């Protein structure tokens, strides 16, 4: 994926990535850390927001002002319906 990130600059990064919110980054530098993420439920009326299973994402940046814990890349849609836009997740490092 050809993007510029805080953690890796303009180096190519994998497609399944995430950026961490202020809440998560408060505990220290998360650059390059891997998290396993699973969709728990949706936050709106979209039917069947979760596809099941889990994915592993690499933290590549800090998302200033994000209200959630992780902002997932589009390629992370394996766990959720992209129409749902925002989902409740369970995650661990």
N, CA, C and O atoms as a CHARMM CRD file, in Angstrom:
* protein
*
  372
    1    1 UNK  N      0.86200  -1.16400   0.00000 PROA 1      0.00000
    2    1 UNK  CA     0.00000   0.00000   0.00000 PROA 1      0.00000
    3    1 UNK  C      0.90700   1.22600   0.00000 PROA 1      0.00000
    4    1 UNK  O      1.83900   1.29500   0.80200 PROA 1      0.00000
    5    2 UNK  N      0.66500   2.16300  -0.85400 PROA 2      0.00000
    6    2 UNK  CA     1.50800   3.33300  -1.03200 PROA 2      0.00000
    7    2 UNK  C      0.91500   4.53100  -0.29900 PROA 2      0.00000
    8    2 UNK  O      0.19000   5.33500  -0.88600 PROA 2      0.00000
    9    3 UNK  N      1.23100   4.64300   0.99500 PROA 3      0.00000
   10    3 UNK  CA     0.77600   5.77500   1.79800 PROA 3      0.00000
   11    3 UNK  C      1.92800   6.23900   2.67900 PROA 3      0.00000
   12    3 UNK  O      2.88200   5.49300   2.89900 PROA 3      0.00000
   13    4 UNK  N      1.84700   7.45000   3.17600 PROA 4      0.00000
   14    4 UNK  CA     2.84400   7.96100   4.10600 PROA 4      0.00000
   15    4 UNK  C      2.26500   7.83300   5.50900 PROA 4      0.00000
   16    4 UNK  O      1.15600   8.29500   5.77800 PROA 4      0.00000
   17    5 UNK  N      3.02900   7.19600   6.40700 PROA 5      0.00000
   18    5 UNK  CA     2.56000   7.00100   7.77200 PROA 5      0.00000
   19    5 UNK  C      3.56800   7.57000   8.76000 PROA 5      0.00000
   20    5 UNK  O      4.74900   7.70900   8.44300 PROA 5      0.00000
   21    6 UNK  N      3.10000   7.89500   9.94700 PROA 6      0.00000
   22    6 UNK  CA     3.95200   8.39500  11.01100 PROA 6      0.00000
   23    6 UNK  C      5.00900   7.36100  11.38400 PROA 6      0.00000
   24    6 UNK  O      6.16800   7.70800  11.61100 PROA 6      0.00000
   25    7 UNK  N      4.61600   6.11100  11.44500 PROA 7      0.00000
   26    7 UNK  CA     5.51800   5.05600  11.90500 PROA 7      0.00000
   27    7 UNK  C      6.54000   4.61900  10.86300 PROA 7      0.00000
   28    7 UNK  O      7.67700   4.30200  11.21000 PROA 7      0.00000
   29    8 UNK  N      6.15400   4.59900   9.60200 PROA 8      0.00000
   30    8 UNK  CA     7.01400   4.01400   8.57400 PROA 8      0.00000
   31    8 UNK  C      7.35200   4.96400   7.42600 PROA 8      0.00000
   32    8 UNK  O      7.97200   4.54800   6.44700 PROA 8      0.00000
   33    9 UNK  N      6.95500   6.22900   7.53300 PROA 9      0.00000
   34    9 UNK  CA     7.24000   7.19200   6.47100 PROA 9      0.00000
   35    9 UNK  C      6.57700   6.76800   5.17500 PROA 9      0.00000
   36    9 UNK  O      5.39600   6.42300   5.15800 PROA 9      0.00000
   37   10 UNK  N      7.34600   6.79500   4.07500 PROA 10     0.00000
   38   10 UNK  CA     6.76600   6.40600   2.78700 PROA 10     0.00000
   39   10 UNK  C      7.13100   4.98500   2.38500 PROA 10     0.00000
   40   10 UNK  O      7.01800   4.62300   1.21400 PROA 10     0.00000
   41   11 UNK  N      7.57200   4.17100   3.35500 PROA 11     0.00000
   42   11 UNK  CA     7.83200   2.75400   3.07100 PROA 11     0.00000
   43   11 UNK  C      6.51400   2.04200   2.80500 PROA 11     0.00000
   44   11 UNK  O      5.48300   2.38200   3.38500 PROA 11     0.00000
   45   12 UNK  N      6.56200   1.06600   1.93500 PROA 12     0.00000
   46   12 UNK  CA     5.37300   0.27300   1.62200 PROA 12     0.00000
   47   12 UNK  C      4.93600  -0.49500   2.86500 PROA 12     0.00000
   48   12 UNK  O      5.76800  -1.10300   3.53900 PROA 12     0.00000
   49   13 UNK  N      3.65000  -0.47500   3.17400 PROA 13     0.00000
   50   13 UNK  CA     3.11200  -1.22100   4.31200 PROA 13     0.00000
   51   13 UNK  C      2.05200  -2.19400   3.81600 PROA 13     0.00000
   52   13 UNK  O      1.52000  -2.05000   2.71500 PROA 13     0.00000
   53   14 UNK  N      1.75800  -3.17700   4.64000 PROA 14     0.00000
   54   14 UNK  CA     0.73500  -4.15500   4.29100 PROA 14     0.00000
   55   14 UNK  C     -0.61300  -3.46500   4.12800 PROA 14     0.00000
   56   14 UNK  O     -0.77800  -2.31300   4.52900 PROA 14     0.00000
   57   15 UNK  N     -1.56600  -4.16100   3.54500 PROA 15     0.00000
   58   15 UNK  CA    -2.90300  -3.60600   3.33300 PROA 15     0.00000
   59   15 UNK  C     -3.76400  -3.63800   4.58200 PROA 15     0.00000
   60   15 UNK  O     -4.63700  -2.78600   4.74900 PROA 15     0.00000
   61   16 UNK  N     -3.53900  -4.59700   5.45300 PROA 16     0.00000
   62   16 UNK  CA    -4.38400  -4.72600   6.64200 PROA 16     0.00000
   63   16 UNK  C     -3.69400  -3.98600   7.78100 PROA 16     0.00000
   64   16 UNK  O     -2.87900  -4.54100   8.51900 PROA 16     0.00000
   65   17 UNK  N     -4.05400  -2.70600   7.89200 PROA 17     0.00000
   66   17 UNK  CA    -3.40100  -1.82000   8.84700 PROA 17     0.00000
   67   17 UNK  C     -4.44600  -1.07400   9.66000 PROA 17     0.00000
   68   17 UNK  O     -5.63900  -1.11600   9.36200 PROA 17     0.00000
   69   18 UNK  N     -3.96900  -0.38800  10.69700 PROA 18     0.00000
   70   18 UNK  CA    -4.84800   0.42500  11.53100 PROA 18     0.00000
   71   18 UNK  C     -4.06000   1.60300  12.07400 PROA 18     0.00000
   72   18 UNK  O     -2.83000   1.58000  12.12300 PROA 18     0.00000
   73   19 UNK  N     -4.78900   2.63000  12.48100 PROA 19     0.00000
   74   19 UNK  CA    -4.19300   3.73900  13.20700 PROA 19     0.00000
   75   19 UNK  C     -4.82300   3.76000  14.59100 PROA 19     0.00000
   76   19 UNK  O     -6.00100   3.44300  14.75500 PROA 19     0.00000
   77   20 UNK  N     -4.02800   4.13800  15.58100 PROA 20     0.00000
   78   20 UNK  CA    -4.46300   4.07400  16.97100 PROA 20     0.00000
   79   20 UNK  C     -4.91200   5.44200  17.46700 PROA 20     0.00000
   80   20 UNK  O     -4.32400   6.46600  17.11900 PROA 20     0.00000
   81   21 UNK  N     -5.94900   5.44400  18.27500 PROA 21     0.00000
   82   21 UNK  CA    -6.50900   6.68300  18.82100 PROA 21     0.00000
   83   21 UNK  C     -5.64600   7.22800  19.95200 PROA 21     0.00000
   84   21 UNK  O     -4.71500   6.57000  20.41700 PROA 21     0.00000
   85   22 UNK  N     -5.97400   8.44400  20.38500 PROA 22     0.00000
   86   22 UNK  CA    -5.29200   9.06100  21.52000 PROA 22     0.00000
   87   22 UNK  C     -5.34400   8.14300  22.73700 PROA 22     0.00000
   88   22 UNK  O     -4.36000   8.00400  23.46400 PROA 22     0.00000
   89   23 UNK  N     -6.49100   7.52300  22.94900 PROA 23     0.00000
   90   23 UNK  CA    -6.70300   6.63900  24.09900 PROA 23     0.00000
   91   23 UNK  C     -5.67100   5.51100  24.13300 PROA 23     0.00000
   92   23 UNK  O     -5.08000   5.24600  25.18000 PROA 23     0.00000
   93   24 UNK  N     -5.45300   4.85500  23.01300 PROA 24     0.00000
   94   24 UNK  CA    -4.47900   3.76200  22.95700 PROA 24     0.00000
   95   24 UNK  C     -3.04400   4.26600  23.00100 PROA 24     0.00000
   96   24 UNK  O     -2.19600   3.65900  23.65500 PROA 24     0.00000
   97   25 UNK  N     -2.76400   5.35700  22.31900 PROA 25     0.00000
   98   25 UNK  CA    -1.39500   5.87500  22.24900 PROA 25     0.00000
   99   25 UNK  C     -0.92100   6.44100  23.58000 PROA 25     0.00000
  100   25 UNK  O      0.28100   6.60700  23.78600 PROA 25     0.00000
  101   26 UNK  N     -1.84300   6.73900  24.48300 PROA 26     0.00000
  102   26 UNK  CA    -1.47100   7.26200  25.79500 PROA 26     0.00000
  103   26 UNK  C     -0.61300   6.26800  26.56900 PROA 26     0.00000
  104   26 UNK  O      0.14400   6.65800  27.45900 PROA 26     0.00000
  105   27 UNK  N     -0.73000   4.98600  26.23200 PROA 27     0.00000
  106   27 UNK  CA     0.03600   3.95800  26.94200 PROA 27     0.00000
  107   27 UNK  C      1.43900   3.77700  26.37100 PROA 27     0.00000
  108   27 UNK  O      2.20500   2.96300  26.88600 PROA 27     0.00000
  109   28 UNK  N      1.79300   4.51100  25.32400 PROA 28     0.00000
  110   28 UNK  CA     3.14000   4.42000  24.75500 PROA 28     0.00000
  111   28 UNK  C      3.11500   4.28100  23.25200 PROA 28     0.00000
  112   28 UNK  O      2.05200   4.26700  22.63100 PROA 28     0.00000
  113   29 UNK  N      4.29200   4.18000  22.67800 PROA 29     0.00000
  114   29 UNK  CA     4.43700   4.07800  21.22800 PROA 29     0.00000
  115   29 UNK  C      3.93200   2.72600  20.73600 PROA 29     0.00000
  116   29 UNK  O      4.40900   1.68300  21.18500 PROA 29     0.00000
  117   30 UNK  N      2.98500   2.73800  19.83100 PROA 30     0.00000
  118   30 UNK  CA     2.41200   1.50100  19.30000 PROA 30     0.00000
  119   30 UNK  C      2.87900   1.19500  17.87900 PROA 30     0.00000
  120   30 UNK  O      2.42100   0.22200  17.28100 PROA 30     0.00000
  121   31 UNK  N      3.78200   2.00900  17.33000 PROA 31     0.00000
  122   31 UNK  CA     4.25200   1.80400  15.95600 PROA 31     0.00000
  123   31 UNK  C      4.71500   0.37000  15.72600 PROA 31     0.00000
  124   31 UNK  O      5.56400  -0.15100  16.44900 PROA 31     0.00000
  125   32 UNK  N      4.14200  -0.24800  14.71200 PROA 32     0.00000
  126   32 UNK  CA     4.53600  -1.59800  14.33500 PROA 32     0.00000
  127   32 UNK  C      3.92200  -2.70500  15.16900 PROA 32     0.00000
  128   32 UNK  O      4.08500  -3.88100  14.84200 PROA 32     0.00000
  129   33 UNK  N      3.22500  -2.35900  16.23200 PROA 33     0.00000
  130   33 UNK  CA     2.59500  -3.38200  17.08300 PROA 33     0.00000
  131   33 UNK  C      1.45200  -4.03900  16.31500 PROA 33     0.00000
  132   33 UNK  O      0.78100  -3.40500  15.50100 PROA 33     0.00000
  133   34 UNK  N      1.25100  -5.30700  16.59100 PROA 34     0.00000
  134   34 UNK  CA     0.19900  -6.08300  15.93500 PROA 34     0.00000
  135   34 UNK  C     -0.95200  -6.30400  16.92000 PROA 34     0.00000
  136   34 UNK  O     -0.73200  -6.61700  18.09000 PROA 34     0.00000
  137   35 UNK  N     -2.17400  -6.13800  16.43000 PROA 35     0.00000
  138   35 UNK  CA    -3.37000  -6.37400  17.23300 PROA 35     0.00000
  139   35 UNK  C     -4.28800  -7.33400  16.49300 PROA 35     0.00000
  140   35 UNK  O     -4.46800  -7.22500  15.28000 PROA 35     0.00000
  141   36 UNK  N     -4.86600  -8.27300  17.22900 PROA 36     0.00000
  142   36 UNK  CA    -5.90000  -9.14200  16.67900 PROA 36     0.00000
  143   36 UNK  C     -7.23500  -8.47300  16.97900 PROA 36     0.00000
  144   36 UNK  O     -7.51600  -8.10800  18.12000 PROA 36     0.00000
  145   37 UNK  N     -8.04800  -8.31700  15.94700 PROA 37     0.00000
  146   37 UNK  CA    -9.29700  -7.55200  16.05000 PROA 37     0.00000
  147   37 UNK  C    -10.46400  -8.40900  15.57600 PROA 37     0.00000
  148   37 UNK  O    -10.36400  -9.12500  14.57900 PROA 37     0.00000
  149   38 UNK  N    -11.57700  -8.32200  16.31100 PROA 38     0.00000
  150   38 UNK  CA   -12.79400  -9.02200  15.91300 PROA 38     0.00000
  151   38 UNK  C    -13.97300  -8.08400  16.07700 PROA 38     0.00000
  152   38 UNK  O    -14.03700  -7.31100  17.03400 PROA 38     0.00000
  153   39 UNK  N    -14.90400  -8.15500  15.14400 PROA 39     0.00000
  154   39 UNK  CA   -16.12600  -7.34400  15.19400 PROA 39     0.00000
  155   39 UNK  C    -17.08900  -7.96500  16.20500 PROA 39     0.00000
  156   39 UNK  O    -17.36900  -9.16200  16.15100 PROA 39     0.00000
  157   40 UNK  N    -17.59100  -7.14300  17.12500 PROA 40     0.00000
  158   40 UNK  CA   -18.53800  -7.61100  18.14000 PROA 40     0.00000
  159   40 UNK  C    -19.97200  -7.29300  17.72300 PROA 40     0.00000
  160   40 UNK  O    -20.85000  -8.15400  17.78500 PROA 40     0.00000
  161   41 UNK  N    -20.20400  -6.03700  17.29400 PROA 41     0.00000
  162   41 UNK  CA   -21.54100  -5.61400  16.85200 PROA 41     0.00000
  163   41 UNK  C    -21.43100  -4.25800  16.16100 PROA 41     0.00000
  164   41 UNK  O    -20.41700  -3.56700  16.25300 PROA 41     0.00000
  165   42 UNK  N    -22.49300  -3.91100  15.47700 PROA 42     0.00000
  166   42 UNK  CA   -22.53900  -2.62500  14.79600 PROA 42     0.00000
  167   42 UNK  C    -22.96000  -1.51000  15.73000 PROA 42     0.00000
  168   42 UNK  O    -23.37600  -1.75200  16.86300 PROA 42     0.00000
  169   43 UNK  N    -22.84700  -0.28400  15.23900 PROA 43     0.00000
  170   43 UNK  CA   -23.27500   0.88000  16.01900 PROA 43     0.00000
  171   43 UNK  C    -24.48500   1.56600  15.39700 PROA 43     0.00000
  172   43 UNK  O    -24.96100   2.58400  15.90000 PROA 43     0.00000
  173   44 UNK  N    -24.97900   1.00000  14.30000 PROA 44     0.00000
  174   44 UNK  CA   -26.15400   1.58100  13.64200 PROA 44     0.00000
  175   44 UNK  C    -27.08700   0.45400  13.20300 PROA 44     0.00000
  176   44 UNK  O    -26.91000  -0.68800  13.62700 PROA 44     0.00000
  177   45 UNK  N    -28.05400   0.74900  12.37800 PROA 45     0.00000
  178   45 UNK  CA   -29.09000  -0.22300  12.01500 PROA 45     0.00000
  179   45 UNK  C    -28.72400  -1.12700  10.84000 PROA 45     0.00000
  180   45 UNK  O    -29.59200  -1.84000  10.33500 PROA 45     0.00000
  181   46 UNK  N    -27.48600  -1.12300  10.39500 PROA 46     0.00000
  182   46 UNK  CA   -27.08800  -1.98800   9.27700 PROA 46     0.00000
  183   46 UNK  C    -27.24100  -3.44300   9.71400 PROA 46     0.00000
  184   46 UNK  O    -26.66800  -3.84100  10.72800 PROA 46     0.00000
  185   47 UNK  N    -28.00700  -4.24800   8.96500 PROA 47     0.00000
  186   47 UNK  CA   -28.17600  -5.65200   9.34300 PROA 47     0.00000
  187   47 UNK  C    -26.87800  -6.43800   9.14700 PROA 47     0.00000
  188   47 UNK  O    -26.13100  -6.19600   8.19900 PROA 47     0.00000
  189   48 UNK  N    -26.63100  -7.35400  10.03200 PROA 48     0.00000
  190   48 UNK  CA   -25.46500  -8.24600   9.96600 PROA 48     0.00000
  191   48 UNK  C    -24.15100  -7.49500   9.74200 PROA 48     0.00000
  192   48 UNK  O    -23.47600  -7.72700   8.73900 PROA 48     0.00000
  193   49 UNK  N    -23.78100  -6.60200  10.66000 PROA 49     0.00000
  194   49 UNK  CA   -22.56500  -5.81900  10.45400 PROA 49     0.00000
  195   49 UNK  C    -21.27800  -6.63800  10.57400 PROA 49     0.00000
  196   49 UNK  O    -20.26000  -6.28100   9.98000 PROA 49     0.00000
  197   50 UNK  N    -21.31700  -7.72300  11.33200 PROA 50     0.00000
  198   50 UNK  CA   -20.10200  -8.52300  11.55200 PROA 50     0.00000
  199   50 UNK  C    -20.09200  -9.76300  10.67400 PROA 50     0.00000
  200   50 UNK  O    -21.10900 -10.44100  10.52600 PROA 50     0.00000
  201   51 UNK  N    -18.92800 -10.05400  10.09000 PROA 51     0.00000
  202   51 UNK  CA   -18.77300 -11.23800   9.24500 PROA 51     0.00000
  203   51 UNK  C    -18.22000 -12.43200  10.00900 PROA 51     0.00000
  204   51 UNK  O    -18.17300 -13.53400   9.46200 PROA 51     0.00000
  205   52 UNK  N    -17.80500 -12.24900  11.24100 PROA 52     0.00000
  206   52 UNK  CA   -17.20300 -13.32900  12.01600 PROA 52     0.00000
  207   52 UNK  C    -15.71000 -13.40800  11.77600 PROA 52     0.00000
  208   52 UNK  O    -15.18000 -12.76900  10.86700 PROA 52     0.00000
  209   53 UNK  N    -15.04600 -14.18700  12.58700 PROA 53     0.00000
  210   53 UNK  CA   -13.60500 -14.33200  12.46000 PROA 53     0.00000
  211   53 UNK  C    -12.86500 -13.12500  13.00600 PROA 53     0.00000
  212   53 UNK  O    -13.46200 -12.21800  13.58700 PROA 53     0.00000
  213   54 UNK  N    -11.55500 -13.12900  12.81000 PROA 54     0.00000
  214   54 UNK  CA   -10.72500 -12.02700  13.27800 PROA 54     0.00000
  215   54 UNK  C     -9.63700 -11.74400  12.25100 PROA 54     0.00000
  216   54 UNK  O     -9.37400 -12.55400  11.36200 PROA 54     0.00000
  217   55 UNK  N     -9.01500 -10.58900  12.38800 PROA 55     0.00000
  218   55 UNK  CA    -7.89500 -10.20400  11.53000 PROA 55     0.00000
  219   55 UNK  C     -6.77200  -9.70400  12.42700 PROA 55     0.00000
  220   55 UNK  O     -7.00300  -9.33400  13.57900 PROA 55     0.00000
  221   56 UNK  N     -5.57900  -9.69500  11.90300 PROA 56     0.00000
  222   56 UNK  CA    -4.44500  -9.10900  12.60800 PROA 56     0.00000
  223   56 UNK  C     -4.01200  -7.88000  11.82900 PROA 56     0.00000
  224   56 UNK  O     -3.74600  -7.94800  10.62900 PROA 56     0.00000
  225   57 UNK  N     -3.94500  -6.74700  12.53500 PROA 57     0.00000
  226   57 UNK  CA    -3.57400  -5.48100  11.90200 PROA 57     0.00000
  227   57 UNK  C     -2.28500  -4.94900  12.51200 PROA 57     0.00000
  228   57 UNK  O     -1.96700  -5.22200  13.67000 PROA 57     0.00000
  229   58 UNK  N     -1.55100  -4.18500  11.71400 PROA 58     0.00000
  230   58 UNK  CA    -0.33600  -3.52400  12.18600 PROA 58     0.00000
  231   58 UNK  C     -0.64400  -2.04100  12.37300 PROA 58     0.00000
  232   58 UNK  O     -1.23100  -1.40400  11.49900 PROA 58     0.00000
  233   59 UNK  N     -0.24000  -1.50000  13.52400 PROA 59     0.00000
  234   59 UNK  CA    -0.41600  -0.07400  13.77900 PROA 59     0.00000
  235   59 UNK  C      0.64000   0.69500  12.99000 PROA 59     0.00000
  236   59 UNK  O      1.83700   0.44200  13.12000 PROA 59     0.00000
  237   60 UNK  N      0.17200   1.64900  12.16000 PROA 60     0.00000
  238   60 UNK  CA     1.09100   2.40400  11.30700 PROA 60     0.00000
  239   60 UNK  C      1.06100   3.90800  11.57300 PROA 60     0.00000
  240   60 UNK  O      1.86500   4.65100  11.01000 PROA 60     0.00000
  241   61 UNK  N      0.14200   4.36000  12.42300 PROA 61     0.00000
  242   61 UNK  CA     0.03900   5.79900  12.64300 PROA 61     0.00000
  243   61 UNK  C     -0.78700   6.06800  13.89500 PROA 61     0.00000
  244   61 UNK  O     -1.38300   5.16000  14.47600 PROA 61     0.00000
  245   62 UNK  N     -0.80600   7.33300  14.29500 PROA 62     0.00000
  246   62 UNK  CA    -1.60800   7.81100  15.41600 PROA 62     0.00000
  247   62 UNK  C     -2.72900   8.65900  14.82800 PROA 62     0.00000
  248   62 UNK  O     -2.47300   9.55500  14.02300 PROA 62     0.00000
  249   63 UNK  N     -3.94600   8.38700  15.21600 PROA 63     0.00000
  250   63 UNK  CA    -5.10300   9.11700  14.69700 PROA 63     0.00000
  251   63 UNK  C     -5.51600  10.17500  15.71800 PROA 63     0.00000
  252   63 UNK  O     -6.28800   9.89900  16.63700 PROA 63     0.00000
  253   64 UNK  N     -4.99400  11.38300  15.54700 PROA 64     0.00000
  254   64 UNK  CA    -5.32600  12.47600  16.46300 PROA 64     0.00000
  255   64 UNK  C     -6.81700  12.76900  16.40800 PROA 64     0.00000
  256   64 UNK  O     -7.38400  12.95700  15.33100 PROA 64     0.00000
  257   65 UNK  N     -7.44200  12.80500  17.56500 PROA 65     0.00000
  258   65 UNK  CA    -8.85000  13.15700  17.62800 PROA 65     0.00000
  259   65 UNK  C     -9.82600  12.04700  17.29000 PROA 65     0.00000
  260   65 UNK  O    -11.03600  12.26700  17.32900 PROA 65     0.00000
  261   66 UNK  N     -9.33400  10.85500  16.95800 PROA 66     0.00000
  262   66 UNK  CA   -10.26100   9.74000  16.68700 PROA 66     0.00000
  263   66 UNK  C    -10.99600   9.38900  17.96800 PROA 66     0.00000
  264   66 UNK  O    -10.39300   9.33100  19.04000 PROA 66     0.00000
  265   67 UNK  N    -12.28400   9.15700  17.86200 PROA 67     0.00000
  266   67 UNK  CA   -13.08200   8.83000  19.04000 PROA 67     0.00000
  267   67 UNK  C    -13.03400   7.35800  19.39500 PROA 67     0.00000
  268   67 UNK  O    -13.34900   6.98300  20.52400 PROA 67     0.00000
  269   68 UNK  N    -12.64800   6.52200  18.45500 PROA 68     0.00000
  270   68 UNK  CA   -12.61000   5.08800  18.70500 PROA 68     0.00000
  271   68 UNK  C    -11.24800   4.65400  19.20500 PROA 68     0.00000
  272   68 UNK  O    -10.40500   5.48100  19.54900 PROA 68     0.00000
  273   69 UNK  N    -11.05000   3.39400  19.23900 PROA 69     0.00000
  274   69 UNK  CA    -9.76600   2.86600  19.67500 PROA 69     0.00000
  275   69 UNK  C     -8.84400   2.60300  18.50300 PROA 69     0.00000
  276   69 UNK  O     -7.65700   2.92400  18.55700 PROA 69     0.00000
  277   70 UNK  N     -9.39100   2.01200  17.42500 PROA 70     0.00000
  278   70 UNK  CA    -8.61700   1.74200  16.21800 PROA 70     0.00000
  279   70 UNK  C     -9.41900   2.18400  15.00000 PROA 70     0.00000
  280   70 UNK  O    -10.63600   2.00400  14.95000 PROA 70     0.00000
  281   71 UNK  N     -8.74300   2.75300  14.03800 PROA 71     0.00000
  282   71 UNK  CA    -9.36200   3.07900  12.75500 PROA 71     0.00000
  283   71 UNK  C     -8.76300   2.09500  11.75800 PROA 71     0.00000
  284   71 UNK  O     -7.57000   2.15600  11.46100 PROA 71     0.00000
  285   72 UNK  N     -9.58300   1.19600  11.24600 PROA 72     0.00000
  286   72 UNK  CA    -9.11200   0.10400  10.39500 PROA 72     0.00000
  287   72 UNK  C     -9.11100   0.49600   8.92400 PROA 72     0.00000
  288   72 UNK  O     -9.93700   1.29700   8.48700 PROA 72     0.00000
  289   73 UNK  N     -8.18600  -0.07100   8.16700 PROA 73     0.00000
  290   73 UNK  CA    -8.13500   0.15900   6.72200 PROA 73     0.00000
  291   73 UNK  C     -9.31400  -0.53100   6.03700 PROA 73     0.00000
  292   73 UNK  O     -9.92300  -1.44100   6.59700 PROA 73     0.00000
  293   74 UNK  N     -9.62700  -0.08700   4.82000 PROA 74     0.00000
  294   74 UNK  CA   -10.71900  -0.70600   4.04800 PROA 74     0.00000
  295   74 UNK  C    -10.48500  -2.19800   3.87400 PROA 74     0.00000
  296   74 UNK  O    -11.43400  -2.98200   3.86500 PROA 74     0.00000
  297   75 UNK  N     -9.23300  -2.58900   3.73800 PROA 75     0.00000
  298   75 UNK  CA    -8.90900  -3.99700   3.52400 PROA 75     0.00000
  299   75 UNK  C     -9.22000  -4.85300   4.74500 PROA 75     0.00000
  300   75 UNK  O     -9.21000  -6.08100   4.66200 PROA 75     0.00000
  301   76 UNK  N     -9.49100  -4.21900   5.86300 PROA 76     0.00000
  302   76 UNK  CA    -9.86500  -4.94800   7.07200 PROA 76     0.00000
  303   76 UNK  C    -11.32100  -5.38300   7.04900 PROA 76     0.00000
  304   76 UNK  O    -11.81000  -5.95200   8.02500 PROA 76     0.00000
  305   77 UNK  N    -12.01600  -5.12700   5.95900 PROA 77     0.00000
  306   77 UNK  CA   -13.44800  -5.41600   5.85100 PROA 77     0.00000
  307   77 UNK  C    -13.77100  -6.90000   5.92500 PROA 77     0.00000
  308   77 UNK  O    -14.94400  -7.27100   5.90400 PROA 77     0.00000
  309   78 UNK  N    -12.77800  -7.73900   6.00900 PROA 78     0.00000
  310   78 UNK  CA   -13.03300  -9.17300   6.13400 PROA 78     0.00000
  311   78 UNK  C    -13.84900  -9.48600   7.38500 PROA 78     0.00000
  312   78 UNK  O    -14.52400 -10.51400   7.43500 PROA 78     0.00000
  313   79 UNK  N    -13.80000  -8.62200   8.39100 PROA 79     0.00000
  314   79 UNK  CA   -14.53000  -8.89700   9.63400 PROA 79     0.00000
  315   79 UNK  C    -15.85500  -8.16000   9.73000 PROA 79     0.00000
  316   79 UNK  O    -16.67200  -8.47400  10.59500 PROA 79     0.00000
  317   80 UNK  N    -16.08700  -7.17500   8.84800 PROA 80     0.00000
  318   80 UNK  CA   -17.30800  -6.37300   8.98400 PROA 80     0.00000
  319   80 UNK  C    -17.80400  -5.86600   7.63900 PROA 80     0.00000
  320   80 UNK  O    -17.03500  -5.69300   6.69400 PROA 80     0.00000
  321   81 UNK  N    -19.09700  -5.63600   7.58000 PROA 81     0.00000
  322   81 UNK  CA   -19.72800  -5.04700   6.40700 PROA 81     0.00000
  323   81 UNK  C    -19.29000  -3.58100   6.31800 PROA 81     0.00000
  324   81 UNK  O    -19.55800  -2.81900   7.24700 PROA 81     0.00000
  325   82 UNK  N    -18.62900  -3.15900   5.24000 PROA 82     0.00000
  326   82 UNK  CA   -18.16000  -1.77700   5.14600 PROA 82     0.00000
  327   82 UNK  C    -19.28100  -0.74000   5.20700 PROA 82     0.00000
  328   82 UNK  O    -19.03000   0.41900   5.53800 PROA 82     0.00000
  329   83 UNK  N    -20.50100  -1.13700   4.89600 PROA 83     0.00000
  330   83 UNK  CA   -21.63600  -0.22100   4.98100 PROA 83     0.00000
  331   83 UNK  C    -21.89600   0.17500   6.43800 PROA 83     0.00000
  332   83 UNK  O    -22.43700   1.24900   6.70200 PROA 83     0.00000
  333   84 UNK  N    -21.51700  -0.67800   7.36800 PROA 84     0.00000
  334   84 UNK  CA   -21.71800  -0.39100   8.78800 PROA 84     0.00000
  335   84 UNK  C    -20.87700   0.80200   9.24700 PROA 84     0.00000
  336   84 UNK  O    -21.22900   1.46300  10.22400 PROA 84     0.00000
  337   85 UNK  N    -19.79800   1.07800   8.57100 PROA 85     0.00000
  338   85 UNK  CA   -18.87900   2.19100   8.83300 PROA 85     0.00000
  339   85 UNK  C    -18.22900   2.14300  10.20600 PROA 85     0.00000
  340   85 UNK  O    -17.00000   2.12200  10.28600 PROA 85     0.00000
  341   86 UNK  N    -18.98900   2.12400  11.27900 PROA 86     0.00000
  342   86 UNK  CA   -18.41400   2.04500  12.62300 PROA 86     0.00000
  343   86 UNK  C    -18.93100   0.78900  13.29900 PROA 86     0.00000
  344   86 UNK  O    -20.11800   0.46900  13.23400 PROA 86     0.00000
  345   87 UNK  N    -18.01200   0.07900  13.95200 PROA 87     0.00000
  346   87 UNK  CA   -18.37300  -1.15700  14.64500 PROA 87     0.00000
  347   87 UNK  C    -17.74100  -1.16500  16.03100 PROA 87     0.00000
  348   87 UNK  O    -16.75900  -0.46900  16.28600 PROA 87     0.00000
  349   88 UNK  N    -18.31500  -1.95400  16.90700 PROA 88     0.00000
  350   88 UNK  CA   -17.71400  -2.21900  18.21300 PROA 88     0.00000
  351   88 UNK  C    -16.77400  -3.39900  18.00700 PROA 88     0.00000
  352   88 UNK  O    -17.16300  -4.42000  17.43900 PROA 88     0.00000
  353   89 UNK  N    -15.52700  -3.25500  18.47500 PROA 89     0.00000
  354   89 UNK  CA   -14.55200  -4.32700  18.28700 PROA 89     0.00000
  355   89 UNK  C    -14.02600  -4.83400  19.61400 PROA 89     0.00000
  356   89 UNK  O    -14.10000  -4.15900  20.64100 PROA 89     0.00000
  357   90 UNK  N    -13.49900  -6.03100  19.56300 PROA 90     0.00000
  358   90 UNK  CA   -12.72600  -6.61000  20.65200 PROA 90     0.00000
  359   90 UNK  C    -11.32200  -6.74600  20.08300 PROA 90     0.00000
  360   90 UNK  O    -11.16400  -7.20000  18.95000 PROA 90     0.00000
  361   91 UNK  N    -10.31400  -6.36900  20.83000 PROA 91     0.00000
  362   91 UNK  CA    -8.94800  -6.44100  20.30600 PROA 91     0.00000
  363   91 UNK  C     -7.97200  -6.78900  21.42100 PROA 91     0.00000
  364   91 UNK  O     -8.22100  -6.51300  22.59500 PROA 91     0.00000
  365   92 UNK  N     -6.87400  -7.39100  21.03700 PROA 92     0.00000
  366   92 UNK  CA    -5.77900  -7.64400  21.97400 PROA 92     0.00000
  367   92 UNK  C     -4.46900  -7.68800  21.20300 PROA 92     0.00000
  368   92 UNK  O     -4.42700  -7.96600  20.00500 PROA 92     0.00000
  369   93 UNK  N     -3.41200  -7.40300  21.93300 PROA 93     0.00000
  370   93 UNK  CA    -2.09300  -7.37900  21.31100 PROA 93     0.00000
  371   93 UNK  C     -1.46800  -8.75100  21.37000 PROA 93     0.00000
  372   93 UNK  O     -0.34800  -8.94000  20.89500 PROA 93     0.00000
